[in-house]
């Protein structure tokens, strides 16, 4: 085979590879788009818009969290309160998967994805809905976002989770920890509460003092850096 024919064949192969790559990208984007559309709209197969509005309205009854708690939480997890489910999926799940980044906390997260497991325990009408599939919590979250906000999802989840943690902790170890005491807590105490919300067993300072101290120090550094940046 002479050099001219070899070049011609090489060009054809290169062109075919380019076409294949472009088609693969287009098909992948289409698959992602269709998959996202199915997940984000599937809730309508099980819940009417009127029902979803009623379920979403329950979130508005959740009381505001103390200012000191919100201030510290936003510094530690700056992308966990106002993030939408779309941002969470594309900038958390996809980016973490592609980059193999296991740093979950610093990535966008929407709490509307977590409300279903909480709300279904308190709402008989929601519990009676026969909802099939493995992504019920995410599909329900997309429905909620139509009629409420990520901030309300966050407030609803955290309020309920605080009540659960307070009911489970050993009162002899945490005698002064209560719902009413949060507003008057020091920064260190709020950080400890946030760690307990993350995992009451893993971040128990009496059982795992070294791990607790590690995260307490890390979060205090974040607070100090935030204060410096605002001066």
C-alpha positions in Angstrom: 0.0 0.0 0.0 1.5 3.3 -1.0 1.7 6.4 1.2 -1.2 8.2 -0.5 -3.7 5.4 0.0 -2.5 5.0 3.6 -3.1 8.8 4.3 -6.6 8.5 2.6 -7.5 5.5 4.8 -6.2 7.3 7.9 -8.3 10.4 7.2 -11.4 8.2 6.7 -10.8 6.4 10.0 -10.2 9.7 11.8 -13.4 11.2 10.3 -15.3 8.0 11.4 -13.9 8.3 14.9 -14.9 12.0 15.1 -18.5 11.2 13.9 -18.7 8.3 16.4 -17.5 10.5 19.3 -20.0 13.3 18.4 -22.8 10.8 18.1 -21.9 9.2 21.5 -21.9 12.6 23.2 -25.2 13.5 21.6 -26.8 10.2 22.7 -25.3 10.5 26.2 -26.8 14.1 26.6 -30.1 12.9 25.3 -30.1 9.9 27.7 -29.3 12.2 30.6 -31.9 14.7 29.6 -34.6 12.1 29.2 -33.6 10.4 32.5 -33.7 13.7 34.3 -37.1 14.6 32.8 -38.6 11.2 33.9 -37.3 11.5 37.5 -38.4 15.1 37.8 -41.9 14.6 36.6 -42.7 11.0 37.7 -44.3 12.2 41.0 -47.3 13.3 38.9 -48.2 9.6 38.4 -48.9 9.2 42.1 -49.8 12.6 43.5 -52.1 15.2 42.1 -51.0 18.9 42.0 -53.6 19.7 44.6 -52.2 17.0 47.0 -48.6 18.1 46.4 -49.5 21.7 47.3 -51.0 20.5 50.5 -48.0 18.4 51.4 -45.7 21.3 50.5 -47.8 23.6 52.7 -46.9 21.5 55.7 -43.3 22.7 55.4 -44.2 26.3 56.0 -45.3 25.4 59.6 -41.8 24.5 60.6 -40.4 27.1 62.9 -37.3 29.1 62.0 -33.9 27.9 63.3 -31.9 30.1 65.7 -29.7 32.7 64.0 -26.5 31.4 65.6 -27.2 27.9 64.3 -27.9 29.2 60.8 -24.8 31.4 60.8 -22.5 28.6 61.7 -24.2 26.0 59.5 -23.9 28.2 56.4 -20.2 28.6 57.0 -19.6 24.9 57.4 -22.0 23.8 54.6 -22.3 26.9 52.3 -24.1 24.9 49.6 -26.7 23.0 51.6 -29.5 25.5 52.2 -30.5 27.2 49.0 -29.4 24.6 46.5 -32.0 23.2 44.1 -32.3 19.5 43.2 -31.0 20.3 39.7 -27.9 21.8 41.1 -27.4 18.9 43.4 -27.7 16.3 40.6 -25.5 18.0 38.1 -22.9 19.6 40.4 -22.8 17.1 43.2 -23.6 13.6 41.9 -22.3 14.0 38.3 -19.2 16.1 39.2 -18.3 13.8 42.1 -18.7 10.7 39.9 -16.6 12.1 37.1 -13.9 13.5 39.3 -14.1 10.7 41.9 -14.3 13.4 44.5 -15.6 12.0 47.8 -16.0 15.4 49.5 -19.7 15.3 49.8 -20.2 18.1 52.3 -18.7 20.9 50.3 -20.8 20.1 47.2 -24.3 21.4 46.6 -27.1 19.5 48.3 -30.8 20.0 48.4 -32.8 18.9 51.4 -36.0 18.4 49.4 -34.4 15.1 48.6 -34.6 14.1 52.3 -38.1 15.3 53.2 -40.1 12.3 52.1 -38.7 9.9 54.7 -39.5 12.5 57.4 -42.9 13.6 56.2 -44.3 10.1 55.4 -44.0 9.3 59.1 -46.2 12.2 60.1 -48.7 12.3 57.2 -51.1 9.4 56.9 -52.3 10.6 53.5 -48.8 10.5 52.1 -48.1 7.2 53.7 -51.2 5.6 52.1 -50.0 6.4 48.5 -48.7 3.3 46.8 -45.5 4.7 45.3 -43.3 2.2 43.5 -39.6 2.6 42.5 -36.3 3.1 44.2 -36.1 6.9 43.8 -39.2 7.9 45.7 -37.5 10.4 47.9 -35.9 12.2 44.9 -39.0 12.1 42.8 -41.1 13.5 45.7 -38.5 16.2 46.2 -39.0 17.4 42.6 -42.7 17.7 43.3 -42.1 19.6 46.5 -39.8 22.1 44.7 -42.8 23.1 42.5 -44.6 24.5 45.5 -42.0 25.3 48.1 -38.3 26.3 48.4 -35.1 24.4 49.3 -34.8 26.6 52.4 -38.1 25.4 53.7 -37.1 21.8 53.0 -33.9 22.4 54.9 -35.7 23.9 57.9 -38.3 21.1 58.0 -35.7 18.4 57.8 -33.3 19.9 60.4 -36.1 20.7 62.9 -37.3 17.1 62.7 -33.8 15.7 62.9 -32.9 17.9 65.9 -36.0 16.5 67.8 -34.9 12.9 66.9 -31.3 13.4 68.0 -32.4 15.1 71.3 -34.7 12.1 72.0 -31.9 9.6 71.5 -28.9 11.1 73.2 -27.8 10.1 76.7 -29.2 12.9 78.9 -26.5 12.3 81.5 -23.8 13.2 79.0 -25.7 16.1 77.5 -27.8 17.5 80.4 -28.0 21.1 79.1 -28.7 20.2 75.5 -32.3 21.1 74.5 -34.3 22.7 71.8 -34.7 25.9 73.8 -31.0 26.1 74.6 -29.8 26.3 71.0 -30.2 30.1 70.7 -27.9 30.7 73.6 -25.2 28.2 72.7 -21.6 29.1 72.1 -20.1 28.5 68.7 -18.4 25.3 69.9 -21.7 24.0 71.3 -23.5 24.7 68.0 -20.7 22.9 66.1 -21.1 19.9 68.4 -24.9 19.9 67.7 -24.2 20.0 64.0 -21.8 17.1 64.4 -24.4 15.1 66.4 -26.9 15.8 63.6 -24.4 14.4 61.1 -23.9 11.2 63.2 -24.6 10.9 67.0 -22.5 7.8 67.3 -19.5 8.7 65.1 -19.1 12.2 66.5 -19.9 11.5 70.2 -17.1 13.3 72.0 -17.2 10.9 74.9 -16.8 7.8 72.7 -14.7 9.2 69.9 -12.8 12.2 71.4 -10.0 12.3 68.7 -12.4 12.3 65.8 -14.7 14.8 67.5 -11.7 17.2 68.2 -10.5 16.8 64.7 -13.8 18.0 63.2 -14.4 20.6 65.9 -11.0 22.2 65.1 -11.6 22.0 61.4 -15.0 23.8 61.6 -13.6 26.4 64.0 -10.9 27.2 61.5 -13.7 27.7 58.9 -15.5 30.1 61.2 -12.3 32.1 61.8 -11.5 32.3 58.1 -15.1 33.5 57.4 -14.8 36.2 60.1 -11.5 37.4 58.6 -12.9 37.4 55.1 -15.8 39.7 56.2 -13.6 42.3 57.9 
